[in-house]
Amino acid sequence: MAFISSGYNPDKPMENRITDIGPRKYDEFYPPVIAKNKGKWLYHEYLQPGVIVHVAESGDEVFTIRAGGARLMSTGLIREICDIAEKHCDGYMRWTTRNNIEFMVDDKAKVQPLLDDLAGRKFDGGSYKFPVGGTGAGVSNPVHTQGWLHCHTPATDASGPVKAVMDELFADFQNHRLPAKVRVSLACCLNMCGAVHCSDIAILGYHRKPPMLDHEYLDKLCEIPLAIASCPTAAIKPAKVEVKGQKVNSVAINNARCMFCGNCYTMCPSLPLADQEGDGIVIMAGGKVSNRISAPKFSKVVVAFIPNEPPRWPTTAKVIKDMIEVYAADARKYERLGEWAERIGWERFFEKTELEFTHHLIDDFRDPAYYTWRQTAQFKF
């Protein structure tokens, strides 16, 4: 009766119902030149690092200025971005999937004033707020996960290593000296809500120890069946444990089966996984989504473990910097990092990059689906 008295009519459940709660339709936010020429673009060119022009059949042009951004931004910085868009772009701008900020103008005369404005905006420490680059044969802005700031199961930070690595790669963010694009990604644990499975170079946070068991509070904080069901490898089973002379309900973990994913901690806070010695970074390389020269590729592990070294992660940054320098000197034009490694052979890859090959790097995953699933758009009939 409460629903009827508030105006709900069970005979006409959709009457006066608001059904479109959420973001407005994306095409309402197109700049006029893009709305006018959608689907009618002839070609695009990189005028300089970070500046792209798209030319339409009508002869209209749109100039895109790409600036690096952060995944986590303050409200003040977002307001400043909006002010720049209002000043130069009639209020239009967009974010890319890699957290770049793109400002779009319809006249070449507007490009240089916008570039000058962006170059003149710096943080108090002296670094650029909106560095222009990330296009073409260079390093784009890394996409990354949440890390220590927000996530509950990270094995490493996200913003910290990305900042440290990009300080080393910043010159390649702002130029086109590489053989092809290089995509760097970070995921702070194996659950991988970042794109590290298919990036040229990937930073992966990795746990090496199973969860710790807080028997005293586990049954009070957790639903034990839920914690058991959350484990993808069936490594958890119910157990009776004696705590302070009393038998309590808890769980036991088969360490040999544990894959350190942290799913159990997601369901049960009495199964923490974070450990200073056990947590660190894995470096992966050779992945890509592009279908251009060869089929899409998964990244391969090339460094099995690097300890966390906050705040600057020097070993991780050096490994990635050195790898890119060798790739830049040895690869052919348009050749992605994984394509270069496969052409010279992965044995030579480890020799040239001076990375140690260990038994941890042997790819022994041979699920039948690995061979039978169609993994590429390069169809053969």
ROTIKOL-681756 format. One record per residue (C-alpha): x, y, z; residue number from 1. Coordinates in pm, 1 decimal. Each point is the difference from the previous one (the first is absolute). Example, Ala and Ser with C-alpha at 12.3 -4.5 7.8 and 13.67 -1.06 7.14 Angstrom:
          u          v          w   resi
     1230.0     -450.0      780.0      1
      137.0      344.0      -66.0      2
***
This chain:
          u          v          w   resi
        0.0        0.0        0.0      1
      295.3      228.4       59.5      2
       88.1      -13.4     -368.9      3
     -357.6       79.1     -105.3      4
      -26.5      294.6      241.0      5
      323.6      148.0     -138.4      6
     -138.2       -1.7     -353.4      7
      109.6     -343.4     -119.3      8
     -261.9     -175.5     -215.2      9
       60.7     -379.2       -8.2     10
     -223.4      -25.7     -307.4     11
      225.1      244.5     -189.7     12
      347.4      -54.0      151.9     13
      178.0      215.0     -263.1     14
     -227.7      300.6       40.3     15
      193.3      319.2       88.1     16
      317.6     -205.9       47.1     17
      335.8      168.2      -69.5     18
      194.9     -255.8     -201.8     19
      305.0      194.1     -121.2     20
      187.0       77.9      319.9     21
      369.7       43.3      -68.6     22
      230.4      179.5     -243.8     23
     -151.5      182.1     -290.9     24
       57.5     -144.2     -347.7     25
      361.8       42.8     -105.1     26
      -67.9      165.3     -335.4     27
     -153.5      299.9      175.9     28
      355.8       95.8       97.0     29
      161.1      -10.8     -344.2     30
      167.9      319.9     -119.3     31
     -205.5      134.5     -292.3     32
      271.0      -81.9     -257.2     33
        6.4     -363.8      115.2     34
     -379.0      -30.8       10.7     35
      -16.5      141.8     -353.4     36
      262.2     -236.1     -147.9     37
      -49.0     -317.7      199.2     38
       74.6     -301.1     -218.2     39
      132.8      219.9     -280.7     40
      365.9       41.5       95.1     41
      254.6      -52.1     -277.5     42
      327.5      -24.0      190.4     43
      196.6      123.2      299.5     44
      360.7      108.0       51.1     45
      233.4       64.2      292.6     46
      114.6      359.6      -42.7     47
      235.6      -29.7      296.8     48
        7.8     -208.7      317.8     49
     -333.6       47.8      171.2     50
     -168.5      183.2     -289.6     51
     -226.2     -184.4     -244.6     52
     -204.8      135.2     -290.8     53
     -301.5     -183.4     -141.5     54
     -123.0      107.7     -345.4     55
     -356.1      -69.1     -112.8     56
     -150.4      -47.9     -347.9     57
     -151.3      346.8       33.2     58
      346.5      151.4       44.8     59
      -65.4       73.8      368.2     60
      290.0      -55.5      235.1     61
       13.1      -73.0      370.0     62
      325.3       39.4      190.7     63
       45.1     -212.7      312.0     64
      255.5       96.1      264.4     65
       70.6     -292.3      232.5     66
      135.5       66.4      348.4     67
       99.2     -253.9      261.0     68
     -228.8      -30.9      298.8     69
      -23.6     -206.7      315.9     70
     -250.6     -268.3       79.7     71
      -69.3      164.6      335.1     72
      -63.3      373.6      -25.6     73
     -100.9      262.3      250.9     74
     -317.1      199.5      -53.0     75
      214.2      311.3      -35.3     76
      199.4     -151.1     -287.5     77
     -317.6     -111.0     -178.6     78
     -140.5      351.6       34.2     79
      320.8      136.4     -151.1     80
      -35.2     -241.6     -292.7     81
     -355.8      121.8      -53.1     82
      119.9      362.3       10.4     83
      256.2      -76.8     -272.6     84
     -269.5     -162.1     -212.7     85
     -227.2      302.6       46.7     86
      280.7      237.9      -92.2     87
      130.4     -173.7     -313.0     88
     -246.5     -269.6     -112.1     89
     -352.3      136.0       52.6     90
      -24.8     -223.9      304.1     91
       69.9     -331.0     -176.5     92
      258.4     -255.2      114.7     93
       25.5     -371.7       67.8     94
      198.8     -262.3      188.9     95
      157.4     -298.9     -174.0     96
       -2.7     -352.0      141.9     97
      362.0       55.4      108.0     98
      -88.2      310.0      204.0     99
      128.6      249.2     -256.0    100
     -187.6      329.0      -30.8    101
      -91.9      100.0     -355.7    102
      -90.9      357.3      -91.9    103
     -155.8       43.7     -346.4    104
       -5.6      316.4     -213.2    105
     -130.1       57.2     -352.2    106
      259.2      253.0     -118.4    107
      377.4      -39.5      -28.2    108
       44.8      356.1      124.4    109
     -134.7     -113.3      338.9    110
      258.3     -276.0       43.5    111
      311.2      195.6       99.5    112
     -173.3      224.1      258.4    113
     -139.9     -316.4      162.2    114
      344.1     -167.6       -2.1    115
      156.5      310.2      155.4    116
     -268.2       11.2      269.1    117
       49.7     -367.9       89.0    118
      379.5       36.4        9.3    119
      -29.8      294.5      237.8    120
     -199.0     -188.2      264.5    121
      218.4     -173.2      259.8    122
      -31.7     -144.1      346.9    123
      173.6      169.9      290.7    124
      282.5     -254.8      -27.4    125
       71.8      108.1     -356.9    126
     -142.3     -296.2     -195.0    127
     -247.2       50.9     -284.7    128
     -366.6      -28.5       85.0    129
      -93.2      -80.2     -359.7    130
      302.2     -135.0     -193.8    131
      -84.4      -35.2     -370.2    132
       86.5     -330.7     -167.5    133
      -96.2     -366.1       10.3    134
      -72.6      -45.5     -371.9    135
      150.6     -206.8     -279.6    136
      334.6     -176.3       30.8    137
       57.9       88.1      362.0    138
     -104.3      -98.1      350.2    139
     -360.7       77.8       82.6    140
     -140.6       71.9      342.3    141
       -2.7     -321.6      207.7    142
     -337.0     -139.1       97.8    143
        5.2     -130.6      355.1    144
     -209.6     -131.0      285.8    145
      -64.1      134.2      349.5    146
      298.2     -117.5      204.2    147
       44.3       79.8      365.4    148
     -226.3      302.4      -15.1    149
     -331.8     -180.7      -54.1    150
       34.1     -372.3      -67.3    151
      -12.7     -258.5      278.6    152
      212.6     -275.8     -162.8    153
      293.4      180.0     -170.7    154
      348.0     -150.2       -0.6    155
      148.5      333.1     -107.3    156
     -105.1      360.0      -34.5    157
     -133.9      130.6     -329.7    158
       50.4      376.3      -15.8    159
      345.8      -22.2      160.9    160
      171.5     -241.7     -243.5    161
     -173.7      165.1     -297.9    162
      129.5      342.2      104.1    163
      352.4     -137.8       53.9    164
        5.0     -185.0     -333.7    165
     -143.4      289.3     -199.6    166
      259.2      236.6      146.4    167
      253.7     -225.5     -177.7    168
     -205.8      -25.8     -320.1    169
     -122.6      359.1      -15.1    170
      218.8       91.1     -299.6    171
     -161.3     -280.9     -200.2    172
     -344.1      124.4      102.1    173
       87.6      326.1     -174.4    174
      161.6     -129.6     -320.9    175
      -32.3     -256.4     -280.8    176
      345.8     -162.8        3.9    177
     -114.6     -358.5       63.4    178
      -62.1     -258.8     -277.0    179
     -369.0      -20.0       95.4    180
     -233.1       85.8      285.1    181
       80.3     -137.0      344.6    182
     -285.0      -57.7      241.2    183
       92.1      -25.7      367.8    184
     -254.1     -126.6      253.4    185
      -13.9      -87.0      368.1    186
     -224.8     -232.1      199.1    187
       58.9      -13.9      373.0    188
      -96.3     -367.8       38.3    189
      -74.1     -314.6     -199.5    190
     -369.6       81.3      -18.7    191
      123.3      247.7     -257.7    192
     -255.4      274.0      -42.4    193
      272.5      162.6     -214.4    194
       91.3      -93.2     -358.7    195
      324.9     -176.5       82.8    196
      -91.7     -317.7     -186.5    197
       43.0      171.5     -338.7    198
      241.4      290.9       44.9    199
      344.4       52.0     -151.9    200
      138.9       35.1      351.9    201
     -199.9      -81.5      310.1    202
       57.1       40.8      371.4    203
     -187.6     -256.5      209.3    204
      -26.1       -4.2      376.6    205
       50.7     -354.2      127.1    206
      -64.0     -172.3      332.3    207
      229.6     -292.2       84.0    208
     -145.9     -112.2      330.4    209
     -342.3     -148.3       84.0    210
     -246.0      185.9      223.8    211
       64.3       27.4      371.8    212
     -268.9     -152.6      219.9    213
     -152.0      204.2      280.6    214
     -176.8     -292.1      165.5    215
     -120.0      198.6      301.5    216
     -222.5      232.7     -199.2    217
      -62.7     -190.5     -324.0    218
     -333.9     -152.3       97.1    219
     -113.8      330.7      149.6    220
       81.6      208.6     -308.6    221
      -56.1     -240.6     -286.5    222
     -249.2     -238.1     -150.3    223
      221.9     -306.7      -19.7    224
     -189.2     -166.0     -290.8    225
       36.1      322.5     -198.5    226
      375.3       15.7       64.8    227
       36.9     -364.0     -107.9    228
     -208.3       50.6     -313.8    229
      204.0      307.0      -99.2    230
      317.4     -202.8      -58.0    231
       45.5      -83.9     -371.4    232
      239.5     -289.0       73.8    233
     -191.1     -164.0      287.5    234
      292.2       66.8      234.5    235
     -220.5       86.5      300.7    236
     -195.0     -243.5      215.1    237
     -182.8       32.0      334.3    238
      194.0      -84.0      313.9    239
      -34.9       -2.5      377.6    240
      281.0      188.2      172.6    241
       81.8       43.2      367.8    242
       39.9      364.3      103.8    243
       62.4       90.9      366.7    244
     -118.6     -340.0      111.6    245
     -322.3        6.1     -202.2    246
      -92.7     -176.6     -324.7    247
     -107.6      252.5     -263.8    248
     -121.6      -31.7     -357.1    249
      263.4      107.9     -251.7    250
      160.1     -111.1     -326.9    251
      318.2     -173.3     -112.3    252
      193.1       83.6     -316.5    253
      178.8     -243.9     -229.5    254
      303.8      216.1      -77.6    255
       98.5     -210.1     -300.3    256
     -329.7       84.4     -169.1    257
       -7.4      371.6       85.9    258
       52.7      232.5     -296.7    259
       24.3      314.3      219.9    260
     -292.2      173.3     -171.7    261
     -152.0      156.1      312.1    262
     -358.1      -99.1      -81.9    263
      -37.7     -146.3      347.9    264
      104.6      328.9      160.8    265
     -262.5      175.1     -212.0    266
     -259.6     -218.7      169.7    267
      165.5      -25.6      341.2    268
      215.6      269.3      165.1    269
      148.6     -263.7      233.6    270
      200.4     -142.3     -293.3    271
      243.2      285.4      -74.4    272
      249.4      -53.8     -281.1    273
      226.9      306.2        4.0    274
      355.9      -73.7      111.7    275
      305.8      224.6      -18.6    276
      240.1     -276.1     -102.5    277
     -239.7     -204.2     -209.1    278
     -142.3      283.1     -209.8    279
      174.8      155.4     -298.1    280
       -0.1       54.1     -374.8    281
       11.3     -222.8     -308.0    282
      100.7      152.9     -334.3    283
     -178.2     -128.1     -310.3    284
       70.0       89.2     -363.4    285
     -102.5      -67.0     -358.2    286
     -377.8       33.4       10.9    287
     -218.3      204.2     -233.5    288
     -358.7       39.0     -117.7    289
       86.8      119.9     -350.3    290
      -62.3     -236.8     -291.3    291
      224.2      188.1     -243.3    292
      316.1     -204.1      -65.0    293
      -80.4     -309.0      202.4    294
     -284.5     -133.0      209.2    295
      -70.1      149.1      344.0    296
      236.3     -133.0      264.1    297
       -4.9      -66.5      371.6    298
      278.2      145.5      212.7    299
      269.9     -236.9      124.3    300
      176.4       11.6      335.5    301
      358.1      123.9      -48.0    302
       92.2       89.3      360.4    303
     -141.2     -238.6      258.6    304
       21.0      225.5      306.5    305
      122.4      342.3      109.9    306
      -54.5      105.4      363.6    307
     -208.3      306.8       68.6    308
      231.0      298.8       34.9    309
     -213.7      302.7       86.3    310
       -4.7      285.3      -54.9    311
      194.3       -7.4     -331.1    312
       14.3     -371.4      -99.0    313
      349.8       42.9     -154.8    314
       49.5     -361.1     -112.6    315
     -336.7      -17.7     -175.3    316
       56.5      334.3     -172.9    317
      351.2      -98.4     -114.3    318
     -108.1     -337.8     -139.4    319
     -273.5      161.4     -209.0    320
      219.9      288.4     -115.4    321
      279.6     -237.8     -106.4    322
     -246.0     -226.4     -183.2    323
     -139.0      290.7     -201.5    324
      350.0      124.9      -87.6    325
       97.8     -342.0     -140.5    326
     -330.4      -24.7     -188.9    327
       41.9      350.2     -144.8    328
      349.8      -81.4     -126.8    329
      -71.5     -345.9     -145.4    330
     -361.3      -19.4     -123.6    331
     -116.8       78.1     -351.9    332
     -235.7      280.4      -91.1    333
     -362.9      -69.9      101.2    334
      107.3     -310.2      196.3    335
     -162.1      -30.7      340.9    336
      210.1     -123.6      290.9    337
     -146.8     -350.1       -5.6    338
       41.1      -27.6     -377.0    339
      364.7      102.1       34.9    340
       54.9     -261.4      272.8    341
     -157.7     -274.2     -209.9    342
      200.9       96.7     -309.9    343
      335.8      -13.7      177.6    344
     -113.8     -282.8      230.2    345
      -74.2       25.4      368.8    346
      343.5     -145.5       78.8    347
      162.7      297.4     -174.2    348
     -248.6      232.4      172.5    349
      134.2     -105.8      338.4    350
      357.5       31.7     -121.9    351
      -47.0      348.6     -143.0    352
     -195.3      134.4      296.7    353
      237.4     -173.9      246.3    354
     -293.9     -141.0      192.5    355
       53.5     -324.7      186.6    356
     -200.8     -296.5     -126.2    357
     -109.9     -233.9      279.7    358
     -230.2     -299.1       30.9    359
     -270.7      235.9      127.8    360
      -36.0      138.9     -353.1    361
      -75.3     -329.0     -176.2    362
     -348.1       11.4     -152.7    363
     -148.9     -339.3       81.9    364
     -368.8       95.5      -26.4    365
     -157.8     -246.7     -241.9    366
     -374.8        3.6       48.4    367
     -175.8     -144.3     -308.7    368
     -190.7      326.9      -44.2    369
      338.4      167.3      -48.7    370
        9.5     -166.4     -342.4    371
     -366.8      -31.1      -93.3    372
     -147.6      340.9       75.8    373
       10.2      245.2     -285.0    374
      237.9      262.1      135.6    375
       28.5      242.1     -290.0    376
     -196.0      187.9     -264.7    377
      239.2     -139.3     -263.5    378
     -251.4     -263.5     -102.8    379
       84.5     -297.8     -218.1    380
     -288.8     -184.3     -162.1    381
***
